[in-house]
């Protein structure tokens, strides 16, 4: 076979493979993941980043690309996610989700998909992670009430809750001490009947205490957001907002 004929046969093959290689290198999303809590990351922390088709909110969003970052420092954690542009349908919505685990245990996650690529979104994703609800996050130092149903506490009376990590909670509503049980299952939380002392206080403190116990009775879930404990009603409304005691 002559050199010119070999060249003629090889040329179509090169033309076929080059566009495929170009597609594989073309898609890059970059960004950072961080959280508000003042918690240092221990060794062994891993950030998982997924690109998903989020066009159908009623179905599990399929994963189009993934990457894993083994962290070597503190937040914000930078990441780069490579994807094949051929997988992206410009008519659909796409988003990035993240999970931060320590020793295989999920500690933080994104609470929504950050829009990217289509419908006016770009290739950058700055993601704020939220803490994952675990019983260990609740127990320890008392949680001091800041707001009940969106209203700050009246006067100087303090209301607080301490979780023992074994299903018992105690504290004060602003006048009397209480002690009762609670049930926790992941992000679900429910308080049981509580026993309390029977002191008489000034009317503002008694009114606050009534609001406190009424709010506890509506709690069905919880989450930690920016270092604050949010006790949530069944519909997601914030029944009570609390902060760790100094």
Secondary structure, DSSP 4 states (H G I P E B T S, - for coil): --HHHHHHHHHHHHHHHHHHHHHHTSEEEEEEEE-SS--PPPTTEEEEEEEEE-S-TTSPPPEEEEEEEE--S-SSEEEEEEE-GGG--TTS-EEEEEEEEETTEEEEEESSPEE-SSTT--SEEEEEEEEPP-HHHHSSSPEEEEEETTEEPPTT---EEEE-SSSEEEEESSSSEEEEEEEEETTEEEEEEEEE------HHHHHHHHHHHHHHHH--EEEEETTEEEEE-TTS-EEEEEEE--
